[in-house]
Amino acid sequence: MSWSLIAIPLCTALWDEEATAWLAAQDVRGLAGPVAPHPLPTVEQFLAVVEQQGLLGVAWFEVEGGAPNAGMRRWDPMALDAIPGQYLGEVSLDPPRPKRRSIEDLPPPGRPPALTLQSPIAYLGFRKPDPLAVFKLAVELARRSGPLFVFDDNMIYLRVAAAGGDARALAAP
C-alpha cells in the first residue's frame, strides 16, 4: 500500500470520454460498467459519513464557521492499534476547479478559501490512512452521491467504491 489514497467521484462532470476510456482499459476492482450521472458529494455528506462510521483523522481543509478539525474526531497516536479500520489519516477535500486557460487563471498564493457545508467535493485525499477506513467512507459516501474511483499515489491500487460494496474486499491488496 502506498503512502496516500485519493478518491475522485465517478461523475460525468469530472470525466471526459478520454478519461472514461482510460478507466475502462484498467484492471479496476469494483468497476461494473458505465456510471449514471449524479451530483458530486458535498462537505456535509462527507462529515455525516465520517461521524456515522466513527472515523477519525486530521482535517487539512477548513469549513466556513465550522468547528476545529472540521468537526472530525482527532486521533490519539497511542490508541491507533486499538481502532483498526478507523483512521483516515490527513484528509484533504477540494471543490471542482475551472479549466485554466492561462497563467492568469491560477489562484492567488496562500491558503485556499474555507469550504461551506454545501461545497461539492471533486477530490478527496488521504495521507497515511488505514485503507479500510477510506473504503468504509467511500462505500457509504457512494450510497449518498454515487461511486468513487479510489487509487494510490503509484496508480497500482485501483478500485471503484460503489453503494453496497464490500469495504474489506476493496481494501484488501
N, C-alpha and C positions, 0 to 999 in steps of 0.2 A: 504494500500500500504506500502511496505517495504521501508527501507532506501536506498536500491540500486537496480538497474536493471542491468542485464547482458544480452548481446546478443552474440550468437555464430552462425556463418554461418552453415546452414544445408548442409554441403559439405561432400562428401564421403571420402575426405582426413582426416576429423576430426571424423567421426562417424563410428565405427566398428559395427558389427552385434549385439553385446550385447547392445550397446548404442541405436541403432536404434529400437531394440525390446522394450527397456525400454520406449522410447519416444512414441511408438505406443500404449503402455499399459496405458499411462497417459491420463487425460482429458485435452487435449491441444486445446484451441480455435484457429482456423485457420489452423489446420493440415489437409491437403487434400490428403493424400496418399504419396506414395514414391516420393522422390526428385531426379530429374535428376542430373547427375554430372555437376558441374560448378566450375569456378575458385573462389578463395577467393577474397573478396573485397580488394581494395588497399587503402592506406592512401589518395592518390589523389582523389579517388572516394568518400571517406568519407568526405573530406574537401569540395569537389564540392557540395555535397548534403547539408552540413551544410550551405554553402553560399546561394545556391538556395532556401532553405526553410526559410532563415532568422533566423536560430537558433543561440544560443549563449551558452557559457559555459566556463569552465576553463580547459585548457589542462593539463593533468598530463602525458604528453608524449612530446618528442621533435622530430622535423623534421629537419634532417640534412640541414644546410644552410637556415632554414626556419625563418619566422617572429616570433616575440614573441607571446606566446599563440598559436603557430602553425597556426597563421593566423585566428583563430576563434575570433569572436567578444566577448569581455568580457561583463559581466553583471553588471548592476547597481542595487545593492540590493534595493534601494529606488524605482526603477521603475518596479520591478518584477510583482507587481499586475496589472500593465498596459499592460503586454505582456503575458497573459496566453498561454500555449502551445508552448513556445519558448525556455525554459531553459533546457539544457541538464545536468546541474549540473557539477560535476567534472568528466572529461572524461579520461578514460584510454584506450589505444589501445595496444594490444600485438600481435606480429607475432607468427606463429606456432613455437612450441618448439619440438626439437627432443626427442624421448623417452629416459629417463635416465636409464642407466643400473646399475650405482653405484654412490656413493657419489662424486667420482672424476668428474662425468659429470655435477655437479652443476656449474652454472655460478659464476664468482668471485663476491665478495660483492661490493656494490656501486651502482651507478646509471646505469640503463640499457643503452645500446648504443642508439643513436638517430636513428629514423626510416628514411627511404627515402620516397619520394612520391610514389615509386613503391613497397614499402614493403607490402606484403599481411597481412591481419588482420585476426587473428583466434579468438580474444576475444575483445569485446567492453564492458567496464564497465562504469556505470553512477552512481555517488554517489549524493544523494539528488536531483534527477531530477524531472521535471514535466513529468509524464508518457506520456502525449500526444506528447510532443516534441520527446521523444525517439521513439515512434511509427511512427511519421511523418518521422523521419530519417530512421527507419528500413524499412518501406514500400517503400520509394524512393530508398534506397540502394538495396533493393531486386530486383527492376527493372533492376539494372545495374549488379548485381552479384549473384542473387539467394536468396531464402528465408533465414530468420534468426530465430532461436529459441530464444525467449526473456523470461526471468524469473526473479523473485525477489530472494533476498538472503534467503528467507524462503522456496523457491520452492512451493509456493502456487499459485502464479500468473504465469501461464504457457501459452504462446502464440507463434504462428508462424506468422511472418510478411512476406507476400508474395507480389509480384508485383500486383498492383491493389487492394490491401487490404484496408480496411477502418480503418484508424489510430484511429479515435474516438471510434469505436466499440472495437478495440483491447485494447485501454487504459481504457475502462470502467471496473469497478470492476466486 
